Amino acid sequence: DSLLEASHSEKNLINIDEKRNIAKKCAELIENGDTVFIGSGTTTDFIGDYLEGKEISIVTNSLPIFDKLLREIKVSKAFIGVNGIDGHNVSTANEEEGNGNAIILNNAIEKYVVADNSKFDSYSFYSFYRVEDLNAIITDDSIPKKIKDKYGLYTKII
């Protein structure tokens, strides 16, 4: 039935060579200095494979493109908001967001988590980073001394 659309993973397995060929043609049109939008789709997902070495800005709503590009981003400092900090774990409410945060933190020279005092001793759905691997947790001045001392054993509290 033509009204039923195949799933994204099913479409990924169809016409792979053709999709790669189209994506390569798209990438050949992109020049250094361009700002481009790459929409979501199983063909556009391959464009990122052909952009290596190009100095461009990309806007996208495609998670696979975002994931490919995110892995290549290197930053001097990363500031990541979280839903919870519990024991040695930093967590967020969404697995995809957590994976993206972990990639950016791993590609940062200095790694910071920002959290108001209510986020300490609180756990959210997806744990994505270890407190002791952070340079610091930046929080508000209302953090209780007991909590600050507890987490200060693992990383700097600012």
PyMOL commands that set and color helices and strands:
alter all, ss='L'
color gray80, all
select helices_A, chain A and resi 8-12+16-28+44-50+63-70+95-106+117-119+131-133+145-152
alter helices_A, ss='H'
color red, helices_A
select strands_A, chain A and resi 35-38+57-60+75-81+84-86+89-92+108-114+126-130+136-138+156-157
alter strands_A, ss='S'
color yellow, strands_A
deselect
rebuild
show_as cartoon
